[in-house]
Amino acid sequence: MKKLFLLVGIFLAGCAAASAQSNCPAAKNNVAKILDNIKQSTESMKSYSADISYLFSQPLFDSKTLRIGKIHYKKNDKQSLLKIEFDTLRQDDGKVQKQRQIYLFDGVWLHRLDYETKQAEKRQLADSNEPVDVFELVKRNFPLVGFSDPAELSENFKISLKNETDKQLTLDLNVKADSVYSEDYKSILVTIGKEYFLPIKIIAVSSEQDEYEITFTNPKINEQKSADIFKLKIPADFEQNTVPLENGREPNG
């Protein structure tokens, strides 16, 4: 899987082009307020789970792949954990097939289990003595923006408020030329649900015009989670491969 994978109130090009320039400061303040709400939500989030759908589209080849599954997140003072488990696969207009894939991020290692190919990979992405937040790791493989520190978004994207309703709002993130994401993405739309101020949909367009659409439904915030959710059981017939840090810094996904 191709590697995929954040807002400050500033005057944006879209604001300058607005019909009423007097609205620009208001838009600026509105984006800043949204970012503050996102920051409060992410800082207070100790656990998270949701149903997840992941649609990968390649317009050049008229191809679509849809995966459905679950996402689980948990953190404490010592560690954060993120697990994405896909159960089904649908290619274009074909039938839904059972096809299981598991991704587990633990701050140091990315574990990947593919039940179709019977392969398990353990790839080191950080020094074992210096673990990082799992959302820092996951963004190298999935465009899960909106869950990590909003300050990082302002470093890498120009952000504007695209639209807003009573229940949700959409932020338009245009990648800056000097961004660490500039080689991978052209733009990202993040729809935020106002109930929790966390993403409910992310649409990313890659530099190659591929599109990634990730949707989250039935979210559960700060509910008690069993440690067993984050335990991996590798079947005996799986081929196992371990990639150490010196070879694991830039996974291909």
C-alpha positions in Angstrom: 0.0 0.0 0.0 1.4 3.3 -1.0 2.5 5.5 1.9 0.0 8.2 2.5 0.2 10.5 5.2 -2.1 18.6 9.7 -3.6 25.2 11.3 -3.0 28.6 12.3 -5.2 31.6 11.7 -3.4 33.4 8.8 -4.5 35.3 5.7 -4.9 32.8 3.0 -5.0 33.1 -0.8 -8.6 32.2 -0.7 -9.3 34.9 1.8 -7.6 37.5 -0.4 -9.8 36.5 -3.2 -13.0 36.7 -1.2 -15.7 39.1 -2.4 -15.7 40.9 1.0 -12.2 41.5 2.3 -13.6 42.6 5.6 -14.6 39.0 6.2 -11.0 37.9 6.2 -10.2 38.7 9.8 -13.3 36.9 10.9 -12.4 33.9 8.8 -8.9 34.0 10.3 -10.3 34.0 13.9 -12.8 31.3 13.0 -10.0 28.9 11.8 -8.0 29.7 14.9 -10.9 28.9 17.1 -11.5 25.6 15.3 -7.9 24.7 15.7 -8.1 25.4 19.4 -11.1 23.2 19.7 -9.3 20.4 17.9 -6.3 20.8 20.1 -8.4 20.5 23.3 -10.1 17.4 21.9 -6.9 15.6 21.0 -5.2 16.5 24.2 -8.1 15.1 26.3 -8.5 12.0 24.2 -7.3 8.9 26.1 -9.0 6.4 23.9 -10.9 6.3 20.6 -12.5 3.7 18.4 -14.7 3.9 15.3 -15.8 2.1 12.2 -13.5 3.0 9.3 -13.9 2.9 5.6 -10.9 3.5 3.3 -11.5 4.2 -0.4 -8.5 4.3 -2.6 -9.2 5.7 -6.2 -6.9 5.9 -9.2 -8.7 7.9 -11.8 -6.0 7.3 -14.4 -6.8 3.6 -14.3 -10.5 4.0 -13.5 -9.8 1.8 -10.4 -11.3 1.9 -6.9 -10.5 -0.2 -3.8 -12.7 -0.1 -0.7 -11.7 -1.5 2.6 -13.9 -1.6 5.7 -12.8 -2.2 9.3 -12.2 -0.7 12.7 -9.8 1.8 14.3 -8.7 1.7 17.9 -6.5 4.2 19.8 -5.3 4.3 23.4 -2.7 6.3 25.3 -1.3 6.7 28.8 1.7 8.5 30.3 4.1 5.9 29.0 2.8 4.8 25.6 0.2 5.3 22.8 -1.2 2.5 20.6 -3.1 2.6 17.4 -4.6 -0.4 15.6 -6.4 -0.4 12.2 -8.0 -3.6 11.2 -9.6 -4.1 7.8 -12.0 -7.0 7.4 -13.4 -6.7 3.9 -12.3 -5.6 0.4 -14.2 -4.5 -2.7 -12.6 -3.9 -6.0 -14.4 -1.5 -8.4 -18.0 -2.8 -8.7 -17.2 -6.3 -7.7 -18.5 -8.3 -4.7 -17.4 -7.6 -1.2 -14.7 -10.2 -0.2 -13.4 -11.1 3.2 -9.8 -9.9 3.3 -8.1 -9.2 6.6 -5.3 -6.8 7.2 -4.0 -5.4 10.5 -1.8 -2.4 11.2 -0.6 -1.8 14.7 1.5 1.2 15.7 3.2 1.3 19.2 5.4 4.3 19.0 8.4 2.4 17.9 7.2 -0.4 15.6 4.7 -0.7 12.8 3.3 -4.2 12.7 1.5 -5.4 9.5 -0.4 -8.6 9.1 -1.8 -9.6 5.7 -4.0 -12.7 6.0 -4.3 -13.0 2.2 -0.6 -13.3 1.6 0.1 -14.8 5.0 2.8 -12.4 5.8 3.7 -10.5 9.0 6.1 -7.6 9.0 7.5 -5.8 12.0 9.1 -2.5 10.9 11.0 -0.2 13.3 10.2 3.5 12.8 11.7 5.1 15.9 14.5 4.5 18.4 13.3 2.1 21.1 14.6 4.6 23.7 12.7 7.5 22.1 9.2 6.3 21.2 7.0 8.9 19.4 3.2 9.5 19.4 1.5 6.9 17.2 -0.2 9.6 15.1 3.3 10.8 14.2 4.0 7.3 12.9 0.7 6.6 11.2 0.8 9.7 9.0 3.6 8.1 7.1 1.2 5.4 6.0 -2.3 6.9 6.2 -3.4 10.5 5.9 -5.0 10.6 9.3 -4.7 14.4 9.8 -6.7 16.2 12.4 -5.8 13.8 15.2 -2.3 15.1 15.9 -1.1 18.4 17.2 -2.8 21.2 15.1 0.4 23.3 15.4 2.0 20.9 12.9 -0.8 21.5 10.4 0.1 25.2 10.2 3.7 24.3 9.5 2.8 22.1 6.5 -0.5 23.4 5.1 -2.3 26.6 4.2 -5.7 26.2 5.8 -9.1 27.7 5.1 -12.7 27.0 6.2 -14.4 25.5 3.2 -17.9 25.1 4.6 -19.8 24.8 7.9 -23.1 23.5 9.2 -24.6 23.1 12.6 -23.1 19.6 13.0 -19.9 19.7 11.0 -17.3 21.8 9.2 -14.7 21.2 6.5 -11.2 22.5 6.4 -9.3 22.8 3.1 -5.6 22.0 3.6 -3.3 23.0 0.7 0.2 21.6 1.0 3.0 24.1 1.3 5.8 23.8 -1.2 8.4 23.2 1.6 6.2 20.8 3.5 7.3 17.3 4.4 4.1 16.2 2.7 4.7 18.0 -0.6 6.0 14.9 -2.4 3.0 12.9 -1.4 0.0 15.2 -1.4 -1.5 18.1 -3.3 -4.5 18.8 -1.0 -6.5 17.4 1.9 -10.1 18.1 2.9 -10.8 17.3 6.6 -14.5 17.2 7.8 -14.7 17.8 11.5 -17.7 16.7 13.5 -18.7 19.3 16.1 -19.8 16.8 18.7 -16.2 15.8 19.5 -14.2 18.1 17.2 -12.5 15.2 15.6 -12.3 14.1 12.0 -15.3 12.2 10.5 -14.0 12.3 6.9 -10.6 12.9 5.3 -10.2 13.2 1.5 -6.6 13.4 0.3 -5.4 13.9 -3.3 -1.9 12.7 -3.9 0.8 14.3 -6.1 0.0 11.5 -8.6 -3.7 12.4 -8.6 -4.7 9.3 -6.6 -7.5 9.9 -4.1 -7.8 8.6 -0.5 -11.1 8.9 1.3 -11.3 7.8 4.9 -14.6 7.9 6.8 -15.1 7.4 10.5 -18.5 6.4 11.9 -19.9 5.4 15.3 -17.0 7.0 17.3 -16.5 6.1 21.0 -14.3 8.5 23.0 -12.5 7.8 26.3 -14.3 4.5 26.9 -12.4 1.8 28.8 -10.5 -0.5 26.4 -9.2 -4.0 27.0 -5.5 -4.4 26.5 -6.3 -7.5 24.5 -7.4 -5.3 21.6 -3.8 -4.3 20.9 -2.3 -7.8 21.2 -1.3 -9.5 18.0 -1.6 -13.2 17.4 0.5 -14.2 14.4 -0.7 -17.5 12.8 1.9 -20.2 12.8 1.9 -20.5 9.0 2.7 -16.8 8.4 6.1 -15.7 7.0 7.6 -13.2 9.4 10.0 -10.4 8.6 11.6 -7.8 10.8 13.0 -4.5 9.4 15.3 -2.6 11.8 15.4 1.1 12.1 18.2 1.8 9.7 16.1 0.2 7.0 12.7 1.2 8.3 12.7 5.0 8.3 10.9 5.3 4.9 8.3 2.5 4.6 6.7 2.1 1.3 3.3 1.2 2.9 
